[in-house]
Amino acid sequence: MRRFSSGTRTRVAAIVACLCVGLLARSAGAHPAPAAADIPEHLVAGDQYFDATPFGFQAYLQSIKTTRPDLFAQLAPEADRLADRSVTAITLMIAGIGAGVASTLYGIASRSDCTAPPVTDPNFAADSAAWSRCDDNNMKHMTTFGLIGAGLAVAGLVGAIAVAPSRGALLDLVNKHNRLSPQPLQLQLGYDPIGRLASAGATLSF
């Protein structure tokens, strides 16, 4: 049966205690604030609805490609750039989180096998000290790769936020469309079940 040294037990207890305190504090602070709800947003062109994203704008342009080739040609390059940035942001986020999880799992899987010496071991004192060092090294090893994993995940998220197109960039593209087209696009907001806003939908023209 494997036992842990007193130093290792102290570290583990401290980590568990910190996690428990953090979770309790998070739970206590989470109750007063209601959960946020995503209000559906759509780009509306006549009786057609598209997601209010660069991909939705691309889908709209595809629907007018044959009927309005001039408008398509003016807007497609910028729409493609915004969509490419969105794809890059998603890729960075997935890669960062994936690398972070892989690093953490590697730190767990690559631990050394620390075996406690039997009481009948003639070198019990020395082997016990070696066992304690092995446990300590395992703890440091897992902590190191866990921190590396957290850093990779955070880097991926930060990179995704930095690369992703802003809402303003999409609105600028919509405004450009509306300056060029006699049939403007509209932004329609859906119903928010928490805030009870726009039960029939709110439509904004640009």
N, CA, C and O of each residue as an XYZ file, in Angstrom:
824
protein
N       0.850     -1.194      0.000
C       0.000      0.000      0.000
C       0.886      1.243      0.000
O       1.843      1.317      0.771
N       0.574      2.239     -0.870
C       1.399      3.438     -1.002
C       1.008      4.461      0.050
O      -0.174      4.735      0.258
N       2.017      5.026      0.715
C       1.796      6.087      1.684
C       2.492      7.351      1.191
O       3.416      7.290      0.379
N       2.038      8.488      1.691
C       2.639      9.754      1.305
C       3.414     10.320      2.480
O       3.039     10.140      3.639
N       4.507     11.013      2.157
C       5.309     11.643      3.190
C       4.536     12.792      3.819
O       3.557     13.284      3.258
N       4.994     13.210      4.997
C       4.298     14.293      5.693
C       4.333     15.582      4.885
O       3.356     16.331      4.863
N       5.480     15.849      4.207
C       5.568     17.062      3.399
C       4.580     17.045      2.241
O       3.941     18.053      1.938
N       4.464     15.883      1.598
C       3.522     15.767      0.478
C       2.092     15.915      0.964
O       1.279     16.597      0.339
N       1.787     15.260      2.099
C       0.429     15.369      2.634
C       0.084     16.811      2.967
O      -1.051     17.241      2.759
N       1.044     17.556      3.478
C       0.800     18.960      3.811
C       0.480     19.772      2.565
O      -0.439     20.590      2.558
N       1.271     19.527      1.488
C       1.030     20.269      0.242
C      -0.341     19.931     -0.336
O      -1.089     20.819     -0.747
N      -0.662     18.639     -0.362
C      -1.954     18.221     -0.907
C      -3.097     18.831     -0.111
O      -4.072     19.313     -0.687
N      -2.978     18.810      1.221
C      -4.032     19.382      2.059
C      -4.194     20.869      1.801
O      -5.312     21.383      1.764
N      -3.063     21.566      1.621
C      -3.134     23.005      1.365
C      -3.815     23.283      0.031
O      -4.625     24.203     -0.083
N      -3.479     22.475     -0.984
C      -4.089     22.670     -2.302
C      -5.584     22.420     -2.238
O      -6.372     23.203     -2.768
N      -5.980     21.321     -1.583
C      -7.402     21.002     -1.459
C      -8.132     22.104     -0.702
O      -9.239     22.492     -1.077
N      -7.514     22.607      0.360
C      -8.151     23.663      1.140
C      -8.358     24.921      0.312
O      -9.415     25.549      0.375
N      -7.338     25.285     -0.468
C      -7.457     26.473     -1.327
C      -8.559     26.299     -2.356
O      -9.330     27.224     -2.611
N      -8.636     25.091     -2.957
C      -9.675     24.834     -3.938
C     -11.054     24.927     -3.313
O     -11.973     25.494     -3.904
N     -11.201     24.366     -2.110
C     -12.504     24.411     -1.442
C     -12.910     25.848     -1.129
O     -14.053     26.243     -1.360
N     -11.956     26.632     -0.597
C     -12.258     28.026     -0.287
C     -12.635     28.786     -1.546
O     -13.582     29.573     -1.542
N     -11.885     28.548     -2.638
C     -12.187     29.233     -3.899
C     -13.558     28.883     -4.427
O     -14.290     29.759     -4.886
N     -13.920     27.589     -4.367
C     -15.227     27.167     -4.852
C     -16.353     27.732     -4.007
O     -17.387     28.138     -4.536
N     -16.155     27.760     -2.679
C     -17.182     28.314     -1.810
C     -17.362     29.808     -2.049
O     -18.482     30.317     -2.071
N     -16.238     30.503     -2.228
C     -16.327     31.944     -2.482
C     -17.010     32.220     -3.805
O     -17.805     33.151     -3.925
N     -16.691     31.397     -4.803
C     -17.316     31.582     -6.116
C     -18.812     31.324     -6.045
O     -19.606     32.042     -6.653
N     -19.198     30.275     -5.283
C     -20.618     29.959     -5.155
C     -21.356     31.065     -4.428
O     -22.467     31.441     -4.802
N     -20.717     31.586     -3.374
C     -21.375     32.637     -2.607
C     -21.565     33.891     -3.435
O     -22.573     34.585     -3.307
N     -20.584     34.180     -4.292
C     -20.692     35.389     -5.099
C     -21.557     35.219     -6.322
O     -21.938     36.207     -6.951
N     -21.877     33.983     -6.675
C     -22.615     33.772     -7.913
C     -24.119     33.888     -7.726
O     -24.835     34.105     -8.703
N     -24.627     33.749     -6.490
C     -26.067     33.720     -6.292
C     -26.770     35.048     -6.578
O     -27.830     35.033     -7.202
N     -26.230     36.197     -6.151
C     -26.982     37.437     -6.356
C     -27.177     37.789     -7.815
O     -28.199     38.383     -8.161
N     -26.239     37.448     -8.688
C     -26.322     37.864    -10.096
C     -27.053     36.815    -10.908
O     -26.657     35.650    -10.882
N     -28.109     37.179    -11.633
C     -28.816     36.206    -12.471
C     -27.960     35.799    -13.653
O     -27.108     36.564    -14.104
N     -28.186     34.605    -14.151
C     -27.439     34.113    -15.310
C     -27.767     34.948    -16.531
O     -28.916     35.324    -16.761
N     -26.719     35.234    -17.320
C     -26.928     36.027    -18.533
C     -27.478     35.147    -19.640
O     -27.133     33.970    -19.745
N     -28.326     35.722    -20.454
C     -28.903     34.983    -21.579
C     -28.452     35.627    -22.876
O     -28.405     36.852    -22.988
N     -28.125     34.810    -23.841
C     -27.742     35.311    -25.151
C     -28.998     35.675    -25.931
O     -29.880     34.842    -26.140
N     -29.065     36.916    -26.351
C     -30.204     37.361    -27.150
C     -29.895     37.060    -28.602
O     -28.891     37.550    -29.118
N     -30.714     36.276    -29.283
C     -30.437     35.947    -30.691
C     -30.373     37.206    -31.548
O     -31.181     38.121    -31.391
N     -29.418     37.236    -32.440
C     -29.272     38.369    -33.356
C     -29.230     37.840    -34.779
O     -28.592     36.826    -35.062
N     -29.920     38.541    -35.671
C     -29.954     38.128    -37.066
C     -29.824     39.338    -37.976
O     -30.255     40.441    -37.644
N     -29.223     39.103    -39.124
C     -29.266     40.071    -40.200
C     -30.471     39.720    -41.068
O     -30.635     38.573    -41.484
N     -31.303     40.710    -41.333
C     -32.540     40.475    -42.070
C     -32.472     41.210    -43.399
O     -32.240     42.418    -43.446
N     -32.677     40.468    -44.472
C     -32.733     41.037    -45.819
C     -34.053     40.593    -46.432
O     -34.180     39.462    -46.900
N     -35.021     41.478    -46.425
C     -36.349     41.101    -46.923
C     -36.974     40.075    -45.999
O     -37.200     40.345    -44.820
N     -37.255     38.891    -46.539
C     -37.817     37.805    -45.722
C     -36.779     36.729    -45.417
O     -37.135     35.615    -45.030
N     -35.497     37.054    -45.587
C     -34.422     36.109    -45.304
C     -33.676     36.518    -44.039
O     -33.448     37.701    -43.788
N     -33.297     35.507    -43.245
C     -32.612     35.734    -41.986
C     -31.231     35.065    -42.026
O     -31.090     33.929    -42.479
N     -30.219     35.795    -41.544
C     -28.851     35.287    -41.494
C     -28.267     35.610    -40.122
O     -28.654     36.588    -39.483
N     -27.327     34.769    -39.678
C     -26.667     35.041    -38.400
C     -25.937     36.377    -38.459
O     -25.349     36.730    -39.481
N     -25.981     37.113    -37.357
C     -25.282     38.399    -37.296
C     -23.808     38.161    -36.973
O     -23.306     38.588    -35.933
N     -23.133     37.473    -37.883
C     -21.713     37.141    -37.776
C     -21.095     37.297    -39.155
O     -21.822     37.405    -40.142
N     -19.764     37.313    -39.248
C     -19.145     37.339    -40.578
C     -19.589     36.174    -41.451
O     -19.713     36.328    -42.666
N     -19.830     35.010    -40.851
C     -20.282     33.855    -41.635
C     -21.703     34.072    -42.149
O     -22.029     33.693    -43.274
N     -22.547     34.685    -41.315
C     -23.898     35.001    -41.768
C     -23.893     36.026    -42.886
O     -24.682     35.940    -43.826
N     -22.993     37.003    -42.776
C     -22.888     38.012    -43.846
C     -22.408     37.366    -45.138
O     -22.883     37.710    -46.220
N     -21.468     36.432    -45.028
C     -21.027     35.694    -46.208
C     -22.189     34.933    -46.847
O     -22.333     34.916    -48.069
N     -23.014     34.304    -46.009
C     -24.162     33.564    -46.528
C     -25.123     34.496    -47.247
O     -25.694     34.138    -48.278
N     -25.299     35.691    -46.700
C     -26.160     36.673    -47.375
C     -25.590     37.052    -48.741
O     -26.316     37.115    -49.733
N     -24.279     37.303    -48.778
C     -23.658     37.670    -50.057
C     -23.802     36.558    -51.087
O     -24.004     36.832    -52.270
N     -23.701     35.314    -50.653
C     -23.880     34.207    -51.581
C     -25.289     34.196    -52.174
O     -25.490     33.785    -53.317
N     -26.271     34.658    -51.371
C     -27.660     34.662    -51.857
C     -27.906     35.734    -52.906
O     -28.876     35.650    -53.660
N     -27.032     36.752    -52.968
C     -27.212     37.813    -53.972
C     -26.107     37.791    -55.029
O     -26.002     38.710    -55.841
N     -25.294     36.751    -55.014
C     -24.130     36.714    -55.901
C     -24.526     36.810    -57.364
O     -23.863     37.501    -58.138
N     -25.600     36.127    -57.757
C     -26.009     36.135    -59.174
C     -26.903     37.322    -59.498
O     -26.876     37.824    -60.621
N     -27.697     37.779    -58.531
C     -28.631     38.884    -58.807
C     -27.987     40.256    -58.625
O     -28.384     41.215    -59.287
N     -26.998     40.360    -57.738
C     -26.310     41.626    -57.496
C     -24.795     41.414    -57.530
O     -24.124     41.607    -56.516
N     -24.254     41.023    -58.677
C     -22.810     40.728    -58.738
C     -21.935     41.931    -58.405
O     -20.846     41.771    -57.855
N     -22.402     43.130    -58.734
C     -21.619     44.329    -58.439
C     -21.492     44.550    -56.934
O     -20.408     44.853    -56.435
N     -22.596     44.399    -56.220
C     -22.573     44.549    -54.765
C     -21.756     43.434    -54.121
O     -21.001     43.667    -53.177
N     -21.917     42.227    -54.640
C     -21.146     41.087    -54.122
C     -19.649     41.353    -54.263
O     -18.887     41.118    -53.326
N     -19.229     41.837    -55.420
C     -17.813     42.069    -55.681
C     -17.227     43.132    -54.748
O     -16.057     43.047    -54.374
N     -18.016     44.113    -54.376
C     -17.520     45.183    -53.510
C     -17.414     44.755    -52.042
O     -16.564     45.256    -51.306
N     -18.271     43.838    -51.625
C     -18.328     43.482    -50.210
C     -17.662     42.148    -49.860
O     -17.245     41.934    -48.722
N     -17.568     41.256    -50.851
C     -17.057     39.913    -50.569
C     -15.638     39.900    -49.998
O     -15.390     39.157    -49.047
N     -14.688     40.688    -50.532
C     -13.317     40.628    -49.983
C     -13.258     40.968    -48.496
O     -12.572     40.291    -47.731
N     -13.977     42.018    -48.085
C     -13.942     42.402    -46.675
C     -14.661     41.366    -45.811
O     -14.219     41.069    -44.701
N     -15.769     40.817    -46.316
C     -16.488     39.777    -45.584
C     -15.607     38.544    -45.411
O     -15.618     37.912    -44.355
N     -14.850     38.205    -46.439
C     -13.956     37.046    -46.359
C     -12.854     37.279    -45.329
O     -12.476     36.361    -44.602
N     -12.342     38.507    -45.267
C     -11.287     38.806    -44.283
C     -11.819     38.651    -42.854
O     -11.140     38.096    -41.990
N     -13.026     39.143    -42.615
C     -13.596     39.008    -41.272
C     -13.846     37.541    -40.932
O     -13.596     37.113    -39.805
N     -14.337     36.771    -41.898
C     -14.581     35.348    -41.657
C     -13.268     34.609    -41.408
O     -13.206     33.726    -40.552
N     -12.218     34.963    -42.150
C     -10.915     34.319    -41.936
C     -10.378     34.613    -40.535
O      -9.788     33.743    -39.896
N     -10.586     35.835    -40.067
C     -10.148     36.177    -38.716
C     -10.939     35.389    -37.670
O     -10.393     34.982    -36.644
N     -12.219     35.181    -37.938
C     -13.031     34.383    -37.016
C     -12.533     32.946    -36.962
O     -12.448     32.356    -35.884
N     -12.201     32.377    -38.125
C     -11.693     31.006    -38.168
C     -10.366     30.914    -37.429
O     -10.129     29.961    -36.687
N      -9.493     31.912    -37.631
C      -8.205     31.918    -36.938
C      -8.394     32.002    -35.431
O      -7.699     31.322    -34.675
N      -9.337     32.840    -34.991
C      -9.599     32.974    -33.559
C     -10.091     31.654    -32.965
O      -9.648     31.249    -31.890
N     -10.999     30.991    -33.662
C     -11.511     29.708    -33.179
C     -10.388     28.675    -33.122
O     -10.301     27.893    -32.175
N      -9.526     28.680    -34.148
C      -8.407     27.740    -34.182
C      -7.448     27.974    -33.023
O      -6.994     27.021    -32.389
N      -7.136     29.244    -32.741
C      -6.240     29.567    -31.626
C      -6.835     29.119    -30.294
O      -6.129     28.577    -29.444
N      -8.123     29.343    -30.117
C      -8.762     28.966    -28.867
C      -8.731     27.447    -28.671
O      -8.379     26.960    -27.597
N      -9.102     26.708    -29.714
C      -9.117     25.244    -29.620
C      -7.709     24.701    -29.402
O      -7.500     23.804    -28.586
N      -6.737     25.259    -30.146
C      -5.355     24.787    -30.021
C      -4.809     25.071    -28.624
O      -4.151     24.216    -28.031
N      -5.078     26.273    -28.092
C      -4.575     26.618    -26.768
C      -5.161     25.737    -25.680
O      -4.438     25.240    -24.816
N      -6.481     25.544    -25.724
C      -7.122     24.699    -24.713
C      -6.665     23.250    -24.871
O      -6.397     22.573    -23.879
N      -6.575     22.769    -26.120
C      -6.133     21.396    -26.353
C      -4.718     21.161    -25.854
O      -4.432     20.143    -25.223
N      -3.827     22.119    -26.143
C      -2.443     21.985    -25.673
C      -2.372     22.050    -24.153
O      -1.580     21.343    -23.529
N      -3.206     22.903    -23.561
C      -3.222     22.997    -22.102
C      -3.681     21.708    -21.443
O      -3.092     21.261    -20.459
N      -4.735     21.112    -21.989
C      -5.221     19.840    -21.449
C      -4.174     18.743    -21.647
O      -3.941     17.933    -20.750
N      -3.542     18.720    -22.832
C      -2.530     17.700    -23.111
C      -1.352     17.826    -22.149
O      -0.833     16.820    -21.665
N      -0.926     19.067    -21.868
C       0.193     19.265    -20.941
C      -0.163     18.778    -19.542
O       0.645     18.128    -18.878
N      -1.373     19.095    -19.100
C      -1.797     18.664    -17.766
C      -1.879     17.142    -17.673
O      -1.430     16.552    -16.691
N      -2.454     16.509    -18.696
C      -2.557     15.052    -18.687
C      -1.181     14.394    -18.751
O      -0.948     13.359    -18.126
N      -0.268     15.008    -19.519
C       1.097     14.463    -19.579
C       1.759     14.530    -18.212
O       2.441     13.592    -17.799
N       1.558     15.643    -17.510
C       2.144     15.772    -16.186
C       1.647     14.701    -15.234
O       2.393     14.247    -14.367
N       0.390     14.292    -15.386
C      -0.158     13.238    -14.534
C       0.342     11.864    -14.974
O       0.732     11.042    -14.145
N       0.327     11.622    -16.295
C       0.671     10.292    -16.805
C       2.158      9.979    -16.694
O       2.540      8.811    -16.623
N       2.997     11.005    -16.678
C       4.449     10.765    -16.682
C       5.069     10.797    -15.288
O       6.283     10.952    -15.154
N       4.257     10.653    -14.263
C       4.796     10.605    -12.907
C       5.678      9.363    -12.718
O       5.482      8.337    -13.368
N       6.625      9.485    -11.836
C       7.442      8.329    -11.473
C       6.645      7.411    -10.549
O       5.754      7.861     -9.828
N       6.972      6.134    -10.579
C       6.306      5.156     -9.720
C       7.037      5.111     -8.374
O       8.120      4.538     -8.255
N       6.425      5.721     -7.382
C       7.051      5.773     -6.057
C       6.516      4.633     -5.198
O       5.325      4.587     -4.892
N       7.385      3.727     -4.815
C       6.984      2.557     -4.041
C       7.519      2.659     -2.625
O       8.709      2.895     -2.414
N       6.635      2.479     -1.661
C       7.050      2.545     -0.264
C       7.862      1.304      0.098
O       7.483      0.191     -0.269
N       8.953      1.477      0.800
C       9.761      0.314      1.200
C       9.047     -0.486      2.290
O       8.369      0.101      3.133
N       9.184     -1.791      2.292
C       8.583     -2.598      3.368
C       9.331     -2.375      4.671
O      10.495     -1.972      4.685
N       8.639     -2.646      5.755
C       9.244     -2.452      7.073
C      10.461     -3.349      7.259
O      11.388     -3.007      7.994
N      10.452     -4.485      6.597
C      11.571     -5.431      6.726
C      12.778     -5.049      5.884
O      13.793     -5.745      5.897
N      12.673     -3.948      5.153
C      13.791     -3.505      4.310
C      14.988     -3.165      5.192
O      14.866     -2.334      6.092
N      16.155     -3.795      4.951
C      17.331     -3.479      5.783
C      17.792     -2.042      5.636
O      18.425     -1.506      6.544
N      17.487     -1.403      4.505
C      17.839      0.000      4.275
C      16.586      0.876      4.371
O      16.404      1.794      3.571
N      15.740      0.593      5.335
C      14.438      1.244      5.429
C      14.555      2.764      5.494
O      13.815      3.470      4.808
N      15.475      3.274      6.309
C      15.594      4.727      6.488
C      15.966      5.410      5.167
O      15.347      6.398      4.773
N      16.992      4.865      4.487
C      17.431      5.476      3.227
C      16.366      5.332      2.147
O      16.120      6.270      1.389
N      15.731      4.160      2.072
C      14.701      3.941      1.051
C      13.460      4.786      1.328
O      12.793      5.225      0.391
N      13.143      5.019      2.602
C      12.012      5.877      2.943
C      12.279      7.313      2.512
O      11.389      8.003      2.015
N      13.532      7.756      2.711
C      13.898      9.104      2.279
C      13.806      9.224      0.757
O      13.350     10.242      0.236
N      14.243      8.176      0.046
C      14.153      8.181     -1.417
C      12.698      8.193     -1.872
O      12.351      8.852     -2.852
N      11.855      7.463     -1.155
C      10.421      7.442     -1.481
C       9.797      8.823     -1.294
O       8.991      9.270     -2.110
N      10.184      9.494     -0.199
C       9.673     10.838      0.062
C      10.117     11.812     -1.030
O       9.333     12.645     -1.486
N      11.397     11.699     -1.449
C      11.880     12.576     -2.524
C      11.132     12.298     -3.823
O      10.832     13.219     -4.583
N      10.835     11.031     -4.073
C      10.100     10.669     -5.281
C       8.710     11.303     -5.278
O       8.258     11.835     -6.292
N       8.041     11.241     -4.134
C       6.715     11.866     -4.020
C       6.789     13.373     -4.235
O       5.947     13.955     -4.919
N       7.808     14.001     -3.640
C       7.972     15.446     -3.800
C       8.230     15.805     -5.263
O       7.672     16.772     -5.782
N       9.081     15.017     -5.920
C       9.369     15.280     -7.330
C       8.116     15.121     -8.193
O       7.902     15.880     -9.138
N       7.289     14.122     -7.855
C       6.044     13.936     -8.603
C       5.124     15.147     -8.450
O       4.513     15.601     -9.417
N       5.035     15.658     -7.235
C       4.200     16.825     -6.990
C       4.699     18.025     -7.789
O       3.911     18.733     -8.417
N       6.026     18.252     -7.762
C       6.602     19.362     -8.527
C       6.388     19.155    -10.022
O       6.100     20.107    -10.747
N       6.527     17.917    -10.483
C       6.361     17.592    -11.895
C       4.940     17.902    -12.355
O       4.748     18.550    -13.384
N       3.943     17.441    -11.595
C       2.558     17.678    -11.980
C       2.198     19.157    -11.906
O       1.467     19.670    -12.754
N       2.720     19.842    -10.881
C       2.457     21.269    -10.751
C       3.036     22.047    -11.930
O       2.392     22.945    -12.473
N       4.259     21.691    -12.315
C       4.911     22.385    -13.433
C       4.121     22.238    -14.718
O       3.843     23.227    -15.396
N       3.754     20.996    -15.058
C       3.018     20.785    -16.302
C       1.589     21.310    -16.208
O       1.001     21.682    -17.224
N       1.020     21.345    -14.991
C      -0.295     21.944    -14.826
C      -0.259     23.441    -15.085
O      -1.151     23.988    -15.734
N       0.787     24.109    -14.571
C       0.934     25.548    -14.808
C       1.217     25.845    -16.276
O       0.702     26.815    -16.831
N       2.040     25.003    -16.902
C       2.291     25.174    -18.340
C       0.980     25.033    -19.113
O       0.704     25.813    -20.024
N       0.168     24.026    -18.743
C      -1.111     23.828    -19.409
C      -2.036     25.019    -19.246
O      -2.685     25.445    -20.201
N      -2.094     25.562    -18.022
C      -2.932     26.739    -17.789
C      -2.440     27.924    -18.613
O      -3.241     28.681    -19.162
N      -1.113     28.082    -18.697
C      -0.562     29.175    -19.491
C      -0.891     29.039    -20.972
O      -1.210     30.025    -21.637
N      -0.812     27.810    -21.487
C      -1.138     27.588    -22.899
C      -2.607     27.874    -23.180
O      -2.943     28.464    -24.206
N      -3.480     27.457    -22.272
C      -4.912     27.703    -22.455
C      -5.210     29.200    -22.436
O      -5.966     29.701    -23.267
N      -4.605     29.913    -21.476
C      -4.824     31.360    -21.392
C      -4.269     32.057    -22.632
O      -4.890     32.978    -23.162
N      -3.091     31.613    -23.095
C      -2.507     32.219    -24.294
C      -3.414     32.014    -25.503
O      -3.579     32.919    -26.321
N      -4.001     30.825    -25.614
C      -4.916     30.572    -26.719
C      -6.139     31.471    -26.675
O      -6.573     31.995    -27.701
N      -6.695     31.647    -25.475
C      -7.875     32.502    -25.331
C      -7.541     33.966    -25.616
O      -8.300     34.666    -26.286
N      -6.404     34.418    -25.102
C      -5.999     35.810    -25.338
C      -5.758     36.040    -26.830
O      -6.173     37.057    -27.386
N      -5.080     35.081    -27.471
C      -4.846     35.205    -28.908
C      -6.141     35.222    -29.693
O      -6.275     35.973    -30.659
N      -7.097     34.397    -29.285
C      -8.387     34.354    -29.981
C      -9.119     35.679    -29.850
O      -9.695     36.177    -30.817
N      -9.095     36.252    -28.647
C      -9.762     37.541    -28.436
C      -9.099     38.641    -29.258
O      -9.775     39.513    -29.804
N      -7.770     38.591    -29.342
C      -7.043     39.627    -30.081
C      -7.290     39.542    -31.580
O      -7.336     40.567    -32.260
N      -7.448     38.330    -32.099
C      -7.589     38.139    -33.546
C      -9.037     38.261    -34.005
O      -9.291     38.720    -35.118
N      -9.988     37.859    -33.170
C     -11.395     37.826    -33.578
C     -11.870     39.221    -33.999
O     -11.527     40.210    -33.352
N     -12.645     39.304    -35.065
C     -13.163     40.613    -35.491
C     -14.133     41.168    -34.465
O     -14.910     40.426    -33.864
N     -14.085     42.462    -34.271
C     -14.972     43.096    -33.297
C     -16.378     43.237    -33.871
O     -16.588     43.122    -35.078
N     -17.328     43.487    -32.990
C     -18.697     43.735    -33.434
C     -18.753     44.982    -34.315
O     -19.513     45.053    -35.281
N     -17.917     45.967    -33.950
C     -17.895     47.194    -34.747
C     -17.467     46.950    -36.181
O     -17.961     47.606    -37.098
N     -16.534     45.991    -36.386
C     -16.085     45.698    -37.751
C     -17.223     45.142    -38.595
O     -17.362     45.487    -39.769
N     -18.046     44.270    -37.985
C     -19.193     43.742    -38.722
C     -20.213     44.836    -38.997
O     -20.776     44.890    -40.090
N     -20.463     45.709    -38.023
C     -21.418     46.794    -38.230
C     -20.922     47.766    -39.304
O     -21.721     48.300    -40.074
N     -19.620     47.995    -39.358
C     -19.072     48.842    -40.421
C     -19.351     48.231    -41.793
O     -19.667     48.941    -42.748
N     -19.230     46.903    -41.877
C     -19.505     46.230    -43.144
C     -20.987     46.327    -43.499
O     -21.341     46.526    -44.661
N     -21.847     46.186    -42.498
C     -23.291     46.330    -42.739
C     -23.612     47.748    -43.186
O     -24.406     47.948    -44.105
N     -23.001     48.726    -42.540
C     -23.234     50.121    -42.931
C     -22.750     50.384    -44.358
O     -23.395     51.108    -45.116
N     -21.626     49.800    -44.711
C     -21.127     49.957    -46.082
C     -22.114     49.361    -47.079
O     -22.379     49.941    -48.131
N     -22.654     48.194    -46.732
C     -23.668     47.578    -47.597
C     -24.870     48.502    -47.774
O     -25.377     48.679    -48.882
N     -25.317     49.088    -46.658
C     -26.519     49.910    -46.719
C     -26.295     51.219    -47.473
O     -27.245     51.810    -47.987
N     -25.049     51.670    -47.541
C     -24.755     52.845    -48.353
C     -24.763     52.512    -49.834
O     -25.035     53.373    -50.671
N     -24.463     51.260    -50.155
C     -24.365     50.856    -51.560
C     -25.659     50.258    -52.110
O     -25.849     50.194    -53.324
N     -26.550     49.821    -51.213
C     -27.738     49.107    -51.666
C     -29.012     49.860    -51.294
O     -29.111     50.393    -50.189
N     -29.993     49.912    -52.205
C     -31.284     50.535    -51.868
C     -32.116     49.675    -50.926
O     -33.106     50.150    -50.369
N     -31.728     48.413    -50.742
C     -32.426     47.509    -49.833
C     -31.519     47.240    -48.633
O     -30.692     46.329    -48.677
N     -31.664     48.017    -47.572
C     -30.725     47.910    -46.446
C     -30.911     46.614    -45.650
O     -32.002     46.048    -45.572
N     -29.807     46.180    -45.069
C     -29.859     45.083    -44.115
C     -30.348     45.626    -42.775
O     -30.121     46.789    -42.441
N     -31.016     44.773    -42.021
C     -31.483     45.150    -40.695
C     -30.939     44.159    -39.669
O     -30.731     42.984    -39.970
N     -30.716     44.650    -38.465
C     -30.290     43.793    -37.364
C     -31.491     43.549    -36.474
O     -32.071     44.489    -35.932
N     -31.866     42.285    -36.322
C     -33.026     41.941    -35.511
C     -32.571     41.262    -34.236
O     -31.808     40.297    -34.265
N     -33.054     41.784    -33.106
C     -32.750     41.210    -31.803
C     -33.905     40.332    -31.368
O     -35.069     40.712    -31.495
N     -33.578     39.145    -30.851
C     -34.619     38.227    -30.414
C     -35.079     38.520    -29.004
O     -34.707     39.546    -28.434
N     -35.870     37.653    -28.435
C     -36.466     37.824    -27.106
C     -35.522     37.347    -26.019
O     -34.959     36.255    -26.106
N     -35.353     38.163    -25.003
C     -34.539     37.814    -23.844
C     -35.465     37.328    -22.732
O     -36.185     38.140    -22.150
N     -35.471     36.021    -22.414
C     -36.413     35.500    -21.416
C     -36.134     35.998    -20.002
O     -37.024     35.940    -19.153
N     -34.918     36.488    -19.721
C     -34.594     36.971    -18.380
C     -34.960     38.447    -18.238
O     -35.656     38.849    -17.305
N     -34.466     39.246    -19.197
C     -34.763     40.670    -19.132
C     -36.132     41.014    -19.676
O     -36.579     42.153    -19.543
N     -36.816     40.041    -20.295
C     -38.131     40.253    -20.892
C     -38.105     41.437    -21.847
O     -38.945     42.334    -21.783
N     -37.108     41.413    -22.741
C     -36.952     42.490    -23.707
C     -37.398     42.036    -25.084
O     -37.150     40.899    -25.486
N     -38.044     42.911    -25.788
C     -38.383     42.698    -27.201
C     -39.050     41.363    -27.421
O     -38.527     40.524    -28.155
N     -40.201     41.146    -26.796
C     -40.874     39.860    -26.920
C     -41.260     39.547    -28.357
O     -41.353     38.382    -28.742
N     -41.482     40.586    -29.145
C     -41.812     40.389    -30.554
C     -40.608     40.605    -31.432
O     -40.698     40.474    -32.653
N     -39.458     40.940    -30.821
C     -38.242     41.195    -31.582
C     -38.083     42.678    -31.841
O     -39.063     43.389    -32.064
N     -36.870     43.131    -31.810
C     -36.584     44.529    -32.127
C     -35.745     44.568    -33.383
O     -34.790     43.805    -33.529
N     -36.097     45.448    -34.279
C     -35.384     45.523    -35.551
C     -34.735     46.887    -35.676
O     -35.390     47.920    -35.541
N     -33.426     46.873    -35.938
C     -32.669     48.113    -36.099
C     -32.147     48.194    -37.509
O     -31.578     47.229    -38.020
N     -32.332     49.332    -38.143
C     -31.815     49.533    -39.491
C     -30.514     50.320    -39.409
O     -30.310     51.127    -38.501
N     -29.652     50.070    -40.364
C     -28.370     50.776    -40.396
C     -28.293     51.621    -41.661
O     -27.293     52.302    -41.889
